[in-house]
Amino acid sequence: MRFNSKSLGFVVNFLLGVSWALMLIGAMTSFLSFYHSSFLFAVLSAAVGAIPGLVGVLLLEYFITDKEKLHELKKQTALLEKLAKER
């Protein structure tokens, strides 16, 4: 994703990486904690352990998509204003 501000892009991409890492750590620790009890229970607990990281990923992806939409709307507005002035 290309942001207008390099610092904002860095922060968002860094937080996205942190969210993916939290998802992986949560899933692995939950799976390995309950692997000795039951394999099915370990898989279900891994899915539950991955939820906080996945929520973070979804929120950041929503933010990125919203910023892209805003950028495109600004470009469309500039083109429409240019077109209206020509008439």
C-alpha positions as a printed NumPy array, in Angstrom:
array([[  0.   ,   0.   ,   0.   ],
       [  1.284,   3.414,  -0.917],
       [  0.405,   6.117,   1.587],
       [  1.091,   9.792,   1.063],
       [  3.07 ,   9.833,   4.288],
       [  6.007,   7.435,   4.546],
       [  5.793,   7.358,   8.328],
       [  2.101,   6.389,   8.242],
       [  2.829,   3.642,   5.731],
       [  5.662,   2.328,   7.881],
       [  3.517,   2.285,  11.024],
       [  0.577,   0.568,   9.33 ],
       [  2.781,  -2.062,   7.677],
       [  4.648,  -2.647,  10.935],
       [  1.385,  -3.095,  12.85 ],
       [  0.131,  -5.43 ,  10.14 ],
       [  3.217,  -7.584,  10.589],
       [  2.775,  -7.527,  14.359],
       [ -0.85 ,  -8.629,  13.972],
       [  0.141, -11.555,  11.752],
       [  2.842, -12.534,  14.26 ],
       [  0.337, -12.386,  17.135],
       [ -2.034, -14.56 ,  15.162],
       [  0.692, -17.141,  14.559],
       [  1.952, -17.06 ,  18.153],
       [ -1.572, -17.341,  19.554],
       [ -2.435, -20.266,  17.321],
       [  0.8  , -22.136,  17.978],
       [  0.814, -21.678,  21.752],
       [ -2.829, -22.686,  22.023],
       [ -2.265, -25.73 ,  19.839],
       [  0.841, -26.845,  21.698],
       [ -0.801, -26.287,  25.087],
       [ -3.68 , -28.659,  24.364],
       [ -1.997, -31.102,  21.969],
       [ -1.495, -33.671,  24.722],
       [ -5.185, -33.754,  25.62 ],
       [ -6.843, -34.186,  22.242],
       [ -5.888, -33.313,  18.689],
       [ -9.372, -31.993,  17.873],
       [ -9.42 , -29.842,  21.002],
       [ -5.938, -28.558,  20.119],
       [ -7.085, -27.522,  16.623],
       [-10.159, -25.764,  18.021],
       [ -8.092, -23.951,  20.642],
       [ -5.606, -22.891,  17.936],
       [ -8.488, -21.358,  15.976],
       [ -9.631, -19.493,  19.085],
       [ -6.052, -18.398,  19.855],
       [ -5.681, -16.94 ,  16.369],
       [ -8.771, -14.73 ,  16.652],
       [ -7.156, -11.666,  18.35 ],
       [ -4.421, -11.462,  15.719],
       [ -6.891, -11.913,  12.884],
       [ -9.08 ,  -9.13 ,  14.277],
       [ -6.051,  -6.848,  14.21 ],
       [ -5.301,  -7.828,  10.616],
       [ -8.897,  -7.177,   9.576],
       [ -8.972,  -3.757,  11.244],
       [ -5.712,  -2.688,   9.613],
       [ -6.8  ,  -3.965,   6.199],
       [-10.049,  -2.024,   6.588],
       [ -8.012,   1.097,   7.394],
       [ -5.816,   0.581,   4.318],
       [ -8.842,   0.048,   2.072],
       [-10.561,   3.121,   3.467],
       [ -7.476,   5.266,   2.823],
       [ -7.261,   3.939,  -0.761],
       [-10.934,   4.743,  -1.317],
       [-10.444,   8.271,   0.02 ],
       [ -7.467,   8.791,  -2.298],
       [ -9.459,   7.581,  -5.328],
       [-12.429,   9.797,  -4.421],
       [-10.125,  12.809,  -4.207],
       [ -8.776,  12.038,  -7.678],
       [-12.308,  11.656,  -9.051],
       [-13.375,  14.943,  -7.467],
       [-10.433,  16.762,  -9.036],
       [-11.263,  15.291, -12.459],
       [-14.943,  16.18 , -12.14 ],
       [-14.125,  19.751, -11.109],
       [-11.797,  20.064, -14.082],
       [-14.498,  18.725, -16.379],
       [-17.101,  21.12 , -14.928],
       [-14.829,  24.122, -15.492],
       [-14.384,  23.23 , -19.17 ],
       [-18.099,  23.519, -19.835]])
